[in-house]
Amino acid sequence: MSDTEETIVHYASGNVRESLFAALRAAGHDPARLRAEDTNEADHLHLGGKHTTVWIADTLALDDGARLLDVGSGMGGPARYFAGRGAKVTGVDVTAEFVDLATELNRACGLDGAVTMLNRPGQDTGLPEGSFDAALMLHVGMNIADKAAVFAEVFRLLRPGGVFGVYDLMGTNELTFPMPWSITRESSHVESEAAYRGYLEGAGFDVQRSLEHRDEVLARAALMLQQGGAPLSGALILGEDVVLRRQHSIEAVRDRQVTPTLLISRKPE
């Protein structure tokens, strides 16, 4: 089974839309008429959640009107957040269930003119060369075996001088499973920061900054634990063993087996 097939099998439950809409209604929201913030943490499927999305947006400081590619866009939470800050976003994801739901949520939020979702793999998007000013990949690399191919495609799609932000858990794949992104070690593709740098440089990027987000992630996890979790959270798609999966991921961060890291690279002018 390819990593693309593994990802689809892992994330496509068939009931994500129903679960999310039920949680939205329980919170007093009409799923057909939303604000982007109404989904809370449910569509920010990375460690640190929406708080981390905001941090990444502040760090990248994209200009208003920037053409942004979101690789592995999921349910579109980060894409809608960046669109709210003035970006024109295209998201690509291999899970059709996510793409369809993200498109529906974009429309409900009045952002369908600012965000486009496509059911395509990151290594073969079919999009025009040089058509983006910036690109993001948030907590996707753990599901990708051939990161070099994806980074080469992103390099092709960026204009000269374009920026690429990769936020992933980087470290060892010798972890305790299940994890939020994988049930078994065989379908997990965690790699070191050095490996990421090698793939990025091999694609032609200049790696300019490396920012750890470990302390912030652990603080947010502790806060969520004190609050008892939230109905509108990423737990909606993680299944019945969500507590165990999250526990394993936080322990891995705490024990420095993996580190939440943002690598910022640029395509040479």
N, C-alpha and C positions, 0 to 999 in steps of 0.2 A: 504494500500500500504506500502511495506517495505521501509526502508531507501535506500536500493540498488535500488529499482524500482523508488523511488523519484529522486534519483541522475541521473539515466539514462534518465528519462523523462525531467529533468531540463536542462541537458547539451547536449543531442543528438538532434541537429537541422536538421541533414541531409545535411547541406550545409557548414559545417565548412571548409572542404577541399577546396571547390570552393572559398570561401571568402578569405582564407589565400593565396591560389595560385594567385588569382587576385591581392591581395595587394603586394605579392612578385614580380610579373611581373611589376606592376606599379613602384616598387622601383628599377627596372632594374635587377632583379635576375631571373635565370632559376630554377624553382622548382625542376627540376630533378638533378641539380648540385648545391649544396649549401655549404656554411660554416655554422657552428652552429650559429654564430653570425648574420647571414643574417635575421633570423626571428625576431630579435630585442626583443621586449617585448611580442610578440603575444603568445608565448608558455610558459611564466612564469606567471601562473594564480594565483598569491597571492599578497597581499598588499606589496608594495615595489618593486615588479617585479624582474627583473634580478639583480638589485643592491642588493636586499635582498638575492637572491640565492648565490651571490658571498660572502656576509657576512657570511651566514650559512656555506659555504664551508671553508672559512678561520677559522671560529670558531671551526668546527669539526676537521679540520686538519687531514683528513684521509691519511693514507700512500698510496703511489703509488701502484696500483695493488689491492687495497681493494675491496672486494666483497660487493657491496652496493645494498640494497633493497629499492626501492622507492614505497611507498604505496599511491595509488591514483595518478598515474604518469601523468595523463592528456595527453597533446600533447608531453610530453617528453622533454621540455626545460631544466629543472633542471637535468634530467638524462643525456642529452647530454653534459651539462656543466661539470658535475662531471666526465663523461667519458673523456672529454678533459683534465682533470687534472690527468688522469691515473687510474680512478676507472673502475671496471667491474660491470655494472649496470643491474639489473633486475627490471623492472617496472610492477606493477599490477594495473589494473583499471577496473571498472565495465562497463564503457562506450565503447562499441566496436568501435564506430566511432572514438574515440580518439586513441584507441590502433592501429587501422589500419593506421590512419594518422601518428602517432608517428613512426610506423615501416617504413612507406614510407619516412619520413623525416630523420630517422636514415640512411637509405640507401643512400639518396641524399647527406648526409653529410659525407659519408664514415665511419659511425660509427656503422654499423649493426653488426660488429664483437665484439663491445664493449658494446652495449646496446641491451637487449632483452625485448620486451613488451608482456605481457600476459593479456588476458581478463579474470580476476579472481577477486573475492572479497578479501579484505584485511583480513577477518576473516577466510578464508578457501582457501589458495593459492595452496595447493597440492604440495608445494615445500619441499625438504628434510630438516630435522631437522639439525640445526647448520650449515647451508650452507652460512651464511653471516657474515661479520665482522662488518657491520654497517647497520642501516636502517634510513630512513627519512619518515616523513609524513608532507607535506607542505600544509596548508590551506585545509585540508580534513575533520577534525573533525566536522566542522559545518554541514556536510552532514551525519554524522554517529551517530545513536542513541546508538548502542551497542559498545561503545569504548572499554569496557573491553574485549570483544571477539577479537577485532583487536589487542589490545596490548598483549593479551595472545598468539596470533599467531606469532606476531613479536618476542616475547620472545622465543618461540619455535625455530624460524628460526635463531636466532643469536647464534654464538659461545659464550662460556663463555668469559666474558670480552668485549663482543661486545657493541657498543654504539648505542643509539636510540635518534635521534633528532626530536622533534615534534614542528612545528611552526604553531600556530593557533591563531585565535582571541578568547581570553578567557575573560569571564565576564558574563553579563546577556543576556538572550534571549528576554528580554522585549525591543525590538528594533522597529524602524520604517521601515517597509517593503514597497516595495521589496528591497532585498539586492542582491549583486552579486551571492551569493550561493543559494538563496531561494526567492520565491515569497511571501510566507506566513510564519508566526511564527510556524505553525503546522509542516512544513517540514524543519524547522531550528533547529539545535541541538547544539547551542552555550552553553557552560558550563564554570564554573569557573576554575581558576587554581587549586584550592583545589580539585575539582572533578577530574581533569586530574591526579593530583598527586595520588589520591586515586586509580584510575584505574591502573596507572603504578605500584604502590607499590603492589597492589593486584595481578598483573601479575608476580611479583617477581623482578621488577627493583629497583635499587637504584637511586633515583632522585638526581642528583649532582649539577645542575646549573639551574637557571631561569634568562633569559635575556630578558628585555623589549626592543621592537624596535619601540616604539611609536613616538619618536621625528623624527627618520629617515624616517618613513612612511609618517608623515605629511609633512616633508620637500620635499620628492619626489613627493607627491601629488601636492604641491604648484608649484613645478618646471614644472610638466606636464601641469598644468593649464595655466601657463605663456606661454608654448610652444604650447598651443592649442591642446594638445593630439598628438597622432601619429597613422598613418594608420596601422602600424604593432604593434598592442597592443592587450591586452586581450579583448578590446571592440568588437573584431570580433565574439565572441561567446555569448555576453551578450544581444543581441537583441536591439530593437529600444529604450528601456528605459534605456540604459546604463548610461547616464549622471545622471539620478535620482538614480539609484542603487549605483553608485560610490559616489554620494553626501551623501546618507544615511550612507554608510559604513565609510566614512571619518568623518562625523559628530559624529558617534558613537565612533570612536577612539578619536576624539578631546574632546568629553564630558566624556571620560573615562567610557563609558558603556561597552566597550570591549577594550582590550589591545593586540596588536600583541606581542606574547610571544614565545620565544624559550625555551623549556624544554629539557635538556640534561640528559639522564638516561643511566645507564650501567647495563648489566647483570652480576651478580657476577661471579667471577672466580671459 
